[in-house]
Amino acid sequence: MMSTKMNWNKNGLVEAAINSVGGYPIGFIMGLVILPLSIGWIQKDPITANLTITMIYVGVSFVRTYLIRKIFLKYNIDDNFLRLGLSAIKKLRSSKMIYD
């Protein structure tokens, strides 16, 4: 019972990290697109504009979280995914040392 809870916590941690890291570039690109398009609107009706922009961010965040969750469930990704990434980094570093 305890190992299942620990495994679930690890899965949740990896999923949350990927979701957070993935959210930054998406939010950044959205800001580059949405904010310049809404400059005039923000000045005319700031409350409605801010509510609308916030709802757009919430909607995109919801879709991103949903899709990441579906990927984790489909491929049963857990802490082994993290170990795979770390071993790939180690291999890249060791191959660079050999070729230097």
Biopython code that builds the backbone (N, CA, C, O; Angstrom):
import numpy as np
from Bio.PDB.StructureBuilder import StructureBuilder

atoms = [
    (1, "MET", "N", (0.820, -1.194, 0.000)),
    (1, "MET", "CA", (0.000, 0.000, 0.000)),
    (1, "MET", "C", (0.860, 1.252, 0.000)),
    (1, "MET", "O", (0.559, 2.219, -0.700)),
    (2, "MET", "N", (1.930, 1.235, 0.786)),
    (2, "MET", "CA", (2.793, 2.401, 0.887)),
    (2, "MET", "C", (3.527, 2.663, -0.419)),
    (2, "MET", "O", (3.675, 3.817, -0.820)),
    (3, "SER", "N", (3.994, 1.599, -1.097)),
    (3, "SER", "CA", (4.723, 1.795, -2.357)),
    (3, "SER", "C", (3.820, 2.365, -3.438)),
    (3, "SER", "O", (4.286, 3.118, -4.292)),
    (4, "THR", "N", (2.550, 2.025, -3.418)),
    (4, "THR", "CA", (1.613, 2.584, -4.390)),
    (4, "THR", "C", (1.463, 4.079, -4.175)),
    (4, "THR", "O", (1.436, 4.849, -5.135)),
    (5, "LYS", "N", (1.365, 4.493, -2.915)),
    (5, "LYS", "CA", (1.247, 5.913, -2.612)),
    (5, "LYS", "C", (2.517, 6.658, -3.012)),
    (5, "LYS", "O", (2.439, 7.749, -3.577)),
    (6, "MET", "N", (3.683, 6.084, -2.728)),
    (6, "MET", "CA", (4.950, 6.724, -3.093)),
    (6, "MET", "C", (5.071, 6.809, -4.607)),
    (6, "MET", "O", (5.528, 7.826, -5.130)),
    (7, "ASN", "N", (4.670, 5.759, -5.322)),
    (7, "ASN", "CA", (4.717, 5.756, -6.778)),
    (7, "ASN", "C", (3.795, 6.834, -7.338)),
    (7, "ASN", "O", (4.156, 7.536, -8.283)),
    (8, "TRP", "N", (2.603, 6.964, -6.754)),
    (8, "TRP", "CA", (1.659, 7.983, -7.190)),
    (8, "TRP", "C", (2.236, 9.374, -6.956)),
    (8, "TRP", "O", (2.078, 10.257, -7.799)),
    (9, "ASN", "N", (2.907, 9.582, -5.815)),
    (9, "ASN", "CA", (3.520, 10.875, -5.526)),
    (9, "ASN", "C", (4.633, 11.194, -6.524)),
    (9, "ASN", "O", (4.760, 12.336, -6.967)),
    (10, "LYS", "N", (5.435, 10.197, -6.878)),
    (10, "LYS", "CA", (6.496, 10.411, -7.870)),
    (10, "LYS", "C", (5.901, 10.755, -9.225)),
    (10, "LYS", "O", (6.360, 11.678, -9.898)),
    (11, "ASN", "N", (4.879, 10.009, -9.621)),
    (11, "ASN", "CA", (4.217, 10.285, -10.893)),
    (11, "ASN", "C", (3.669, 11.699, -10.909)),
    (11, "ASN", "O", (3.831, 12.426, -11.890)),
    (12, "GLY", "N", (3.026, 12.085, -9.828)),
    (12, "GLY", "CA", (2.450, 13.418, -9.739)),
    (12, "GLY", "C", (3.509, 14.497, -9.797)),
    (12, "GLY", "O", (3.300, 15.542, -10.413)),
    (13, "LEU", "N", (4.645, 14.256, -9.161)),
    (13, "LEU", "CA", (5.731, 15.225, -9.162)),
    (13, "LEU", "C", (6.305, 15.415, -10.556)),
    (13, "LEU", "O", (6.512, 16.546, -10.995)),
    (14, "VAL", "N", (6.561, 14.328, -11.247)),
    (14, "VAL", "CA", (7.098, 14.410, -12.607)),
    (14, "VAL", "C", (6.085, 15.085, -13.533)),
    (14, "VAL", "O", (6.445, 15.939, -14.343)),
    (15, "GLU", "N", (4.837, 14.701, -13.407)),
    (15, "GLU", "CA", (3.791, 15.285, -14.247)),
    (15, "GLU", "C", (3.653, 16.781, -13.989)),
    (15, "GLU", "O", (3.524, 17.563, -14.931)),
    (16, "ALA", "N", (3.680, 17.187, -12.717)),
    (16, "ALA", "CA", (3.568, 18.607, -12.374)),
    (16, "ALA", "C", (4.770, 19.396, -12.900)),
    (16, "ALA", "O", (4.618, 20.523, -13.371)),
    (17, "ALA", "N", (5.955, 18.805, -12.817)),
    (17, "ALA", "CA", (7.147, 19.486, -13.321)),
    (17, "ALA", "C", (7.067, 19.680, -14.834)),
    (17, "ALA", "O", (7.370, 20.759, -15.341)),
    (18, "ILE", "N", (6.663, 18.646, -15.544)),
    (18, "ILE", "CA", (6.540, 18.759, -17.001)),
    (18, "ILE", "C", (5.456, 19.765, -17.364)),
    (18, "ILE", "O", (5.617, 20.539, -18.308)),
    (19, "ASN", "N", (4.365, 19.759, -16.629)),
    (19, "ASN", "CA", (3.278, 20.692, -16.887)),
    (19, "ASN", "C", (3.735, 22.135, -16.650)),
    (19, "ASN", "O", (3.421, 23.024, -17.442)),
    (20, "SER", "N", (4.467, 22.365, -15.576)),
    (20, "SER", "CA", (4.946, 23.717, -15.268)),
    (20, "SER", "C", (5.970, 24.193, -16.285)),
    (20, "SER", "O", (5.880, 25.313, -16.788)),
    (21, "VAL", "N", (6.937, 23.345, -16.585)),
    (21, "VAL", "CA", (7.973, 23.723, -17.550)),
    (21, "VAL", "C", (7.355, 23.924, -18.933)),
    (21, "VAL", "O", (7.743, 24.839, -19.660)),
    (22, "GLY", "N", (6.409, 23.084, -19.294)),
    (22, "GLY", "CA", (5.735, 23.228, -20.583)),
    (22, "GLY", "C", (4.822, 24.433, -20.632)),
    (22, "GLY", "O", (4.562, 24.971, -21.708)),
    (23, "GLY", "N", (4.332, 24.863, -19.483)),
    (23, "GLY", "CA", (3.435, 26.013, -19.447)),
    (23, "GLY", "C", (4.130, 27.331, -19.711)),
    (23, "GLY", "O", (3.515, 28.262, -20.232)),
    (24, "TYR", "N", (5.392, 27.424, -19.364)),
    (24, "TYR", "CA", (6.092, 28.692, -19.542)),
    (24, "TYR", "C", (6.187, 29.122, -21.005)),
    (24, "TYR", "O", (5.776, 30.236, -21.330)),
    (25, "PRO", "N", (6.710, 28.285, -21.898)),
    (25, "PRO", "CA", (6.796, 28.740, -23.295)),
    (25, "PRO", "C", (5.424, 28.970, -23.932)),
    (25, "PRO", "O", (5.271, 29.856, -24.772)),
    (26, "ILE", "N", (4.439, 28.183, -23.539)),
    (26, "ILE", "CA", (3.093, 28.381, -24.084)),
    (26, "ILE", "C", (2.549, 29.729, -23.625)),
    (26, "ILE", "O", (2.005, 30.487, -24.427)),
    (27, "GLY", "N", (2.695, 30.026, -22.337)),
    (27, "GLY", "CA", (2.236, 31.309, -21.810)),
    (27, "GLY", "C", (2.982, 32.483, -22.420)),
    (27, "GLY", "O", (2.394, 33.530, -22.690)),
    (28, "PHE", "N", (4.268, 32.305, -22.634)),
    (28, "PHE", "CA", (5.079, 33.357, -23.233)),
    (28, "PHE", "C", (4.609, 33.668, -24.659)),
    (28, "PHE", "O", (4.440, 34.831, -25.024)),
    (29, "ILE", "N", (4.402, 32.629, -25.449)),
    (29, "ILE", "CA", (3.937, 32.810, -26.836)),
    (29, "ILE", "C", (2.533, 33.413, -26.848)),
    (29, "ILE", "O", (2.228, 34.283, -27.664)),
    (30, "MET", "N", (1.683, 32.941, -25.933)),
    (30, "MET", "CA", (0.339, 33.519, -25.860)),
    (30, "MET", "C", (0.401, 35.005, -25.532)),
    (30, "MET", "O", (-0.353, 35.799, -26.095)),
    (31, "GLY", "N", (1.290, 35.380, -24.630)),
    (31, "GLY", "CA", (1.448, 36.784, -24.280)),
    (31, "GLY", "C", (1.898, 37.618, -25.464)),
    (31, "GLY", "O", (1.436, 38.743, -25.656)),
    (32, "LEU", "N", (2.808, 37.059, -26.261)),
    (32, "LEU", "CA", (3.281, 37.772, -27.453)),
    (32, "LEU", "C", (2.167, 37.983, -28.470)),
    (32, "LEU", "O", (2.174, 38.971, -29.205)),
    (33, "VAL", "N", (1.222, 37.071, -28.516)),
    (33, "VAL", "CA", (0.126, 37.161, -29.482)),
    (33, "VAL", "C", (-1.057, 37.945, -28.921)),
    (33, "VAL", "O", (-1.548, 38.876, -29.559)),
    (34, "ILE", "N", (-1.511, 37.569, -27.735)),
    (34, "ILE", "CA", (-2.748, 38.128, -27.190)),
    (34, "ILE", "C", (-2.594, 39.581, -26.732)),
    (34, "ILE", "O", (-3.428, 40.425, -27.059)),
    (35, "LEU", "N", (-1.550, 39.868, -25.991)),
    (35, "LEU", "CA", (-1.436, 41.201, -25.402)),
    (35, "LEU", "C", (-1.324, 42.327, -26.440)),
    (35, "LEU", "O", (-2.006, 43.341, -26.292)),
    (36, "PRO", "N", (-0.500, 42.193, -27.477)),
    (36, "PRO", "CA", (-0.481, 43.271, -28.482)),
    (36, "PRO", "C", (-1.823, 43.448, -29.196)),
    (36, "PRO", "O", (-2.197, 44.563, -29.560)),
    (37, "LEU", "N", (-2.537, 42.348, -29.393)),
    (37, "LEU", "CA", (-3.837, 42.439, -30.066)),
    (37, "LEU", "C", (-4.896, 43.114, -29.203)),
    (37, "LEU", "O", (-5.902, 43.600, -29.719)),
    (38, "SER", "N", (-4.677, 43.146, -27.906)),
    (38, "SER", "CA", (-5.719, 43.661, -27.020)),
    (38, "SER", "C", (-5.375, 45.008, -26.379)),
    (38, "SER", "O", (-6.061, 45.427, -25.446)),
    (39, "ILE", "N", (-4.343, 45.690, -26.848)),
    (39, "ILE", "CA", (-3.930, 46.954, -26.233)),
    (39, "ILE", "C", (-5.062, 47.984, -26.249)),
    (39, "ILE", "O", (-5.372, 48.561, -25.207)),
    (40, "GLY", "N", (-5.673, 48.224, -27.384)),
    (40, "GLY", "CA", (-6.754, 49.188, -27.467)),
    (40, "GLY", "C", (-7.950, 48.786, -26.636)),
    (40, "GLY", "O", (-8.588, 49.630, -26.007)),
    (41, "TRP", "N", (-8.255, 47.518, -26.628)),
    (41, "TRP", "CA", (-9.402, 46.994, -25.889)),
    (41, "TRP", "C", (-9.185, 47.134, -24.378)),
    (41, "TRP", "O", (-10.118, 47.455, -23.643)),
    (42, "ILE", "N", (-7.952, 46.894, -23.919)),
    (42, "ILE", "CA", (-7.640, 47.022, -22.495)),
    (42, "ILE", "C", (-7.860, 48.459, -22.031)),
    (42, "ILE", "O", (-8.336, 48.690, -20.919)),
    (43, "GLN", "N", (-7.516, 49.417, -22.876)),
    (43, "GLN", "CA", (-7.692, 50.823, -22.505)),
    (43, "GLN", "C", (-9.163, 51.231, -22.479)),
    (43, "GLN", "O", (-9.560, 52.045, -21.645)),
    (44, "LYS", "N", (-9.968, 50.684, -23.372)),
    (44, "LYS", "CA", (-11.394, 51.045, -23.433)),
    (44, "LYS", "C", (-12.215, 50.362, -22.349)),
    (44, "LYS", "O", (-13.056, 51.002, -21.718)),
    (45, "ASP", "N", (-11.982, 49.074, -22.124)),
    (45, "ASP", "CA", (-12.776, 48.301, -21.163)),
    (45, "ASP", "C", (-11.852, 47.335, -20.415)),
    (45, "ASP", "O", (-11.832, 46.141, -20.715)),
    (46, "PRO", "N", (-11.092, 47.841, -19.451)),
    (46, "PRO", "CA", (-10.059, 47.007, -18.820)),
    (46, "PRO", "C", (-10.594, 45.784, -18.080)),
    (46, "PRO", "O", (-9.952, 44.734, -18.097)),
    (47, "ILE", "N", (-11.737, 45.894, -17.440)),
    (47, "ILE", "CA", (-12.247, 44.749, -16.674)),
    (47, "ILE", "C", (-12.640, 43.600, -17.600)),
    (47, "ILE", "O", (-12.246, 42.455, -17.378)),
    (48, "THR", "N", (-13.406, 43.907, -18.625)),
    (48, "THR", "CA", (-13.830, 42.862, -19.567)),
    (48, "THR", "C", (-12.622, 42.282, -20.310)),
    (48, "THR", "O", (-12.531, 41.071, -20.512)),
    (49, "ALA", "N", (-11.708, 43.150, -20.710)),
    (49, "ALA", "CA", (-10.522, 42.671, -21.424)),
    (49, "ALA", "C", (-9.691, 41.756, -20.544)),
    (49, "ALA", "O", (-9.255, 40.697, -20.994)),
    (50, "ASN", "N", (-9.465, 42.145, -19.303)),
    (50, "ASN", "CA", (-8.676, 41.306, -18.403)),
    (50, "ASN", "C", (-9.370, 39.993, -18.087)),
    (50, "ASN", "O", (-8.721, 38.950, -18.011)),
    (51, "LEU", "N", (-10.678, 40.033, -17.903)),
    (51, "LEU", "CA", (-11.407, 38.784, -17.668)),
    (51, "LEU", "C", (-11.323, 37.862, -18.878)),
    (51, "LEU", "O", (-11.134, 36.655, -18.729)),
    (52, "THR", "N", (-11.461, 38.421, -20.064)),
    (52, "THR", "CA", (-11.388, 37.613, -21.286)),
    (52, "THR", "C", (-9.999, 37.016, -21.474)),
    (52, "THR", "O", (-9.863, 35.830, -21.771)),
    (53, "ILE", "N", (-8.970, 37.841, -21.300)),
    (53, "ILE", "CA", (-7.590, 37.357, -21.451)),
    (53, "ILE", "C", (-7.307, 36.264, -20.424)),
    (53, "ILE", "O", (-6.686, 35.251, -20.748)),
    (54, "THR", "N", (-7.759, 36.466, -19.190)),
    (54, "THR", "CA", (-7.553, 35.458, -18.152)),
    (54, "THR", "C", (-8.266, 34.161, -18.500)),
    (54, "THR", "O", (-7.720, 33.078, -18.286)),
    (55, "MET", "N", (-9.469, 34.255, -19.030)),
    (55, "MET", "CA", (-10.205, 33.050, -19.417)),
    (55, "MET", "C", (-9.505, 32.309, -20.560)),
    (55, "MET", "O", (-9.533, 31.079, -20.612)),
    (56, "ILE", "N", (-8.884, 33.049, -21.466)),
    (56, "ILE", "CA", (-8.126, 32.412, -22.543)),
    (56, "ILE", "C", (-6.953, 31.636, -21.954)),
    (56, "ILE", "O", (-6.708, 30.487, -22.323)),
    (57, "TYR", "N", (-6.226, 32.281, -21.028)),
    (57, "TYR", "CA", (-5.101, 31.593, -20.378)),
    (57, "TYR", "C", (-5.579, 30.364, -19.608)),
    (57, "TYR", "O", (-4.933, 29.318, -19.661)),
    (58, "VAL", "N", (-6.687, 30.474, -18.902)),
    (58, "VAL", "CA", (-7.238, 29.342, -18.148)),
    (58, "VAL", "C", (-7.614, 28.204, -19.098)),
    (58, "VAL", "O", (-7.321, 27.040, -18.824)),
    (59, "GLY", "N", (-8.260, 28.544, -20.212)),
    (59, "GLY", "CA", (-8.661, 27.519, -21.181)),
    (59, "GLY", "C", (-7.463, 26.784, -21.768)),
    (59, "GLY", "O", (-7.471, 25.557, -21.870)),
    (60, "VAL", "N", (-6.445, 27.528, -22.149)),
    (60, "VAL", "CA", (-5.244, 26.900, -22.717)),
    (60, "VAL", "C", (-4.541, 26.057, -21.655)),
    (60, "VAL", "O", (-4.059, 24.964, -21.951)),
    (61, "SER", "N", (-4.481, 26.555, -20.428)),
    (61, "SER", "CA", (-3.860, 25.798, -19.344)),
    (61, "SER", "C", (-4.621, 24.502, -19.074)),
    (61, "SER", "O", (-4.011, 23.459, -18.840)),
    (62, "PHE", "N", (-5.932, 24.567, -19.105)),
    (62, "PHE", "CA", (-6.752, 23.373, -18.895)),
    (62, "PHE", "C", (-6.479, 22.334, -19.978)),
    (62, "PHE", "O", (-6.291, 21.154, -19.683)),
    (63, "VAL", "N", (-6.459, 22.775, -21.219)),
    (63, "VAL", "CA", (-6.208, 21.851, -22.339)),
    (63, "VAL", "C", (-4.813, 21.250, -22.224)),
    (63, "VAL", "O", (-4.638, 20.048, -22.425)),
    (64, "ARG", "N", (-3.807, 22.085, -21.897)),
    (64, "ARG", "CA", (-2.438, 21.591, -21.743)),
    (64, "ARG", "C", (-2.379, 20.543, -20.644)),
    (64, "ARG", "O", (-1.800, 19.476, -20.844)),
    (65, "THR", "N", (-2.969, 20.827, -19.484)),
    (65, "THR", "CA", (-2.957, 19.892, -18.366)),
    (65, "THR", "C", (-3.670, 18.599, -18.731)),
    (65, "THR", "O", (-3.193, 17.511, -18.408)),
    (66, "TYR", "N", (-4.802, 18.711, -19.396)),
    (66, "TYR", "CA", (-5.570, 17.534, -19.811)),
    (66, "TYR", "C", (-4.765, 16.650, -20.765)),
    (66, "TYR", "O", (-4.724, 15.430, -20.606)),
    (67, "LEU", "N", (-4.130, 17.273, -21.749)),
    (67, "LEU", "CA", (-3.355, 16.504, -22.721)),
    (67, "LEU", "C", (-2.145, 15.835, -22.078)),
    (67, "LEU", "O", (-1.839, 14.682, -22.384)),
    (68, "ILE", "N", (-1.466, 16.539, -21.200)),
    (68, "ILE", "CA", (-0.320, 15.935, -20.518)),
    (68, "ILE", "C", (-0.778, 14.770, -19.661)),
    (68, "ILE", "O", (-0.120, 13.730, -19.622)),
    (69, "ARG", "N", (-1.899, 14.933, -18.976)),
    (69, "ARG", "CA", (-2.432, 13.850, -18.148)),
    (69, "ARG", "C", (-2.781, 12.632, -19.007)),
    (69, "ARG", "O", (-2.491, 11.500, -18.622)),
    (70, "LYS", "N", (-3.404, 12.861, -20.170)),
    (70, "LYS", "CA", (-3.743, 11.760, -21.071)),
    (70, "LYS", "C", (-2.477, 11.040, -21.555)),
    (70, "LYS", "O", (-2.463, 9.814, -21.662)),
    (71, "ILE", "N", (-1.433, 11.791, -21.841)),
    (71, "ILE", "CA", (-0.168, 11.184, -22.282)),
    (71, "ILE", "C", (0.407, 10.321, -21.174)),
    (71, "ILE", "O", (0.847, 9.198, -21.423)),
    (72, "PHE", "N", (0.408, 10.840, -19.942)),
    (72, "PHE", "CA", (0.929, 10.058, -18.815)),
    (72, "PHE", "C", (0.133, 8.777, -18.620)),
    (72, "PHE", "O", (0.712, 7.722, -18.361)),
    (73, "LEU", "N", (-1.175, 8.854, -18.740)),
    (73, "LEU", "CA", (-1.991, 7.651, -18.570)),
    (73, "LEU", "C", (-1.805, 6.669, -19.718)),
    (73, "LEU", "O", (-1.729, 5.460, -19.498)),
    (74, "LYS", "N", (-1.733, 7.183, -20.935)),
    (74, "LYS", "CA", (-1.610, 6.310, -22.106)),
    (74, "LYS", "C", (-0.300, 5.534, -22.098)),
    (74, "LYS", "O", (-0.283, 4.335, -22.373)),
    (75, "TYR", "N", (0.791, 6.213, -21.786)),
    (75, "TYR", "CA", (2.102, 5.575, -21.844)),
    (75, "TYR", "C", (2.596, 5.111, -20.481)),
    (75, "TYR", "O", (3.727, 4.638, -20.358)),
    (76, "ASN", "N", (1.754, 5.243, -19.451)),
    (76, "ASN", "CA", (2.105, 4.808, -18.098)),
    (76, "ASN", "C", (3.473, 5.352, -17.693)),
    (76, "ASN", "O", (4.336, 4.611, -17.221)),
    (77, "ILE", "N", (3.654, 6.646, -17.885)),
    (77, "ILE", "CA", (4.931, 7.287, -17.578)),
    (77, "ILE", "C", (5.018, 7.489, -16.074)),
    (77, "ILE", "O", (4.085, 7.992, -15.447)),
    (78, "ASP", "N", (6.141, 7.094, -15.508)),
    (78, "ASP", "CA", (6.369, 7.303, -14.086)),
    (78, "ASP", "C", (7.799, 7.797, -13.897)),
    (78, "ASP", "O", (8.365, 8.424, -14.792)),
    (79, "ASP", "N", (8.373, 7.519, -12.748)),
    (79, "ASP", "CA", (9.716, 8.005, -12.486)),
    (79, "ASP", "C", (10.745, 7.382, -13.433)),
    (79, "ASP", "O", (11.851, 7.906, -13.558)),
    (80, "ASN", "N", (10.401, 6.266, -14.106)),
    (80, "ASN", "CA", (11.312, 5.684, -15.089)),
    (80, "ASN", "C", (11.555, 6.653, -16.248)),
    (80, "ASN", "O", (12.630, 6.654, -16.849)),
    (81, "PHE", "N", (10.553, 7.474, -16.556)),
    (81, "PHE", "CA", (10.689, 8.508, -17.583)),
    (81, "PHE", "C", (11.795, 9.476, -17.188)),
    (81, "PHE", "O", (12.613, 9.875, -18.016)),
    (82, "LEU", "N", (11.808, 9.848, -15.910)),
    (82, "LEU", "CA", (12.831, 10.755, -15.399)),
    (82, "LEU", "C", (14.198, 10.080, -15.438)),
    (82, "LEU", "O", (15.186, 10.697, -15.836)),
    (83, "ARG", "N", (14.257, 8.831, -15.031)),
    (83, "ARG", "CA", (15.530, 8.091, -15.080)),
    (83, "ARG", "C", (16.038, 7.963, -16.511)),
    (83, "ARG", "O", (17.241, 8.076, -16.751)),
    (84, "LEU", "N", (15.149, 7.730, -17.454)),
    (84, "LEU", "CA", (15.534, 7.637, -18.853)),
    (84, "LEU", "C", (16.180, 8.936, -19.331)),
    (84, "LEU", "O", (17.204, 8.915, -20.015)),
    (85, "GLY", "N", (15.576, 10.058, -18.968)),
    (85, "GLY", "CA", (16.140, 11.359, -19.338)),
    (85, "GLY", "C", (17.502, 11.595, -18.722)),
    (85, "GLY", "O", (18.410, 12.089, -19.391)),
    (86, "LEU", "N", (17.654, 11.250, -17.460)),
    (86, "LEU", "CA", (18.940, 11.430, -16.790)),
    (86, "LEU", "C", (20.013, 10.536, -17.392)),
    (86, "LEU", "O", (21.156, 10.968, -17.546)),
    (87, "SER", "N", (19.670, 9.306, -17.733)),
    (87, "SER", "CA", (20.663, 8.414, -18.347)),
    (87, "SER", "C", (21.045, 8.904, -19.737)),
    (87, "SER", "O", (22.194, 8.750, -20.152)),
    (88, "ALA", "N", (20.093, 9.495, -20.463)),
    (88, "ALA", "CA", (20.414, 10.051, -21.784)),
    (88, "ALA", "C", (21.384, 11.220, -21.648)),
    (88, "ALA", "O", (22.303, 11.359, -22.456)),
    (89, "ILE", "N", (21.189, 12.053, -20.646)),
    (89, "ILE", "CA", (22.102, 13.182, -20.415)),
    (89, "ILE", "C", (23.487, 12.678, -20.066)),
    (89, "ILE", "O", (24.481, 13.209, -20.561)),
    (90, "LYS", "N", (23.570, 11.659, -19.220)),
    (90, "LYS", "CA", (24.865, 11.086, -18.859)),
    (90, "LYS", "C", (25.570, 10.516, -20.089)),
    (90, "LYS", "O", (26.779, 10.687, -20.248)),
    (91, "LYS", "N", (24.821, 9.843, -20.954)),
    (91, "LYS", "CA", (25.418, 9.279, -22.165)),
    (91, "LYS", "C", (25.926, 10.373, -23.085)),
    (91, "LYS", "O", (27.000, 10.244, -23.674)),
    (92, "LEU", "N", (25.167, 11.447, -23.212)),
    (92, "LEU", "CA", (25.610, 12.573, -24.053)),
    (92, "LEU", "C", (26.886, 13.195, -23.501)),
    (92, "LEU", "O", (27.806, 13.514, -24.254)),
    (93, "ARG", "N", (26.936, 13.364, -22.200)),
    (93, "ARG", "CA", (28.129, 13.941, -21.577)),
    (93, "ARG", "C", (29.335, 13.032, -21.770)),
    (93, "ARG", "O", (30.426, 13.506, -22.087)),
    (94, "SER", "N", (29.146, 11.736, -21.581)),
    (94, "SER", "CA", (30.273, 10.815, -21.734)),
    (94, "SER", "C", (30.720, 10.727, -23.184)),
    (94, "SER", "O", (31.915, 10.569, -23.437)),
    (95, "SER", "N", (29.812, 10.821, -24.142)),
    (95, "SER", "CA", (30.217, 10.769, -25.547)),
    (95, "SER", "C", (30.966, 12.038, -25.938)),
    (95, "SER", "O", (31.867, 11.977, -26.774)),
    (96, "LYS", "N", (30.619, 13.178, -25.361)),
    (96, "LYS", "CA", (31.351, 14.423, -25.634)),
    (96, "LYS", "C", (32.771, 14.325, -25.092)),
    (96, "LYS", "O", (33.703, 14.833, -25.716)),
    (97, "MET", "N", (32.952, 13.685, -23.949)),
    (97, "MET", "CA", (34.280, 13.549, -23.371)),
    (97, "MET", "C", (35.176, 12.673, -24.241)),
    (97, "MET", "O", (36.378, 12.912, -24.353)),
    (98, "ILE", "N", (34.577, 11.663, -24.850)),
    (98, "ILE", "CA", (35.342, 10.754, -25.690)),
    (98, "ILE", "C", (35.812, 11.474, -26.945)),
    (98, "ILE", "O", (36.940, 11.269, -27.393)),
    (99, "TYR", "N", (34.950, 12.322, -27.520)),
    (99, "TYR", "CA", (35.271, 12.985, -28.781)),
    (99, "TYR", "C", (36.081, 14.264, -28.625)),
    (99, "TYR", "O", (36.577, 14.797, -29.617)),
    (100, "ASP", "N", (36.228, 14.777, -27.380)),
    (100, "ASP", "CA", (36.982, 16.015, -27.188)),
    (100, "ASP", "C", (38.451, 15.825, -27.253)),
    (100, "ASP", "O", (39.206, 16.787, -27.108)),
]
sb = StructureBuilder()
sb.init_structure("model")
sb.init_model(0)
sb.init_chain("A")
sb.init_seg("    ")
for serial, (resi, resn, name, xyz) in enumerate(atoms, 1):
    if name == "N":
        sb.init_residue(resn, " ", resi, " ")
    sb.init_atom(name, np.array(xyz, "f"), 0.0, 1.0, " ", f" {name:<3s}", serial, name[0])
structure = sb.get_structure()
